[in-house]
Amino acid sequence: MPAGGPCWYRKAAEQDVARAQTNLGVMYYFGKSVPVNNVKAYMWWSLTMAQGKESATKNLNIVKEDMNSAYISKAQALASEMLEKIND
């Protein structure tokens, strides 16, 4: 698990820190200190990708393999909501 735990990463991720967003995606994908949740992993990696981080594209392609279109749509909607929150 990345040092700092999910609480600190969430605070940084909500301030648009790409590394924190990436780490939260990893934590949710592998279930490190949080329950496995591919929707949340996809959401955080989408936000990282929006910042131009190339590793996020690879991560998104991996997590997509375990998701159906409804879950992907849900994750995209959550990412849009979070991006709005970040930009306010």
Secondary structure, 3 states (H helix, E strand, C coil): CCCCHHHHHHHHHCCCCHHHHHHHHHHHHHCCCCCCCHHHHHHHHHHHHHCCCHHHHHHHHHHHCCCCHHHHHHHHHHHHHHHHHHHC
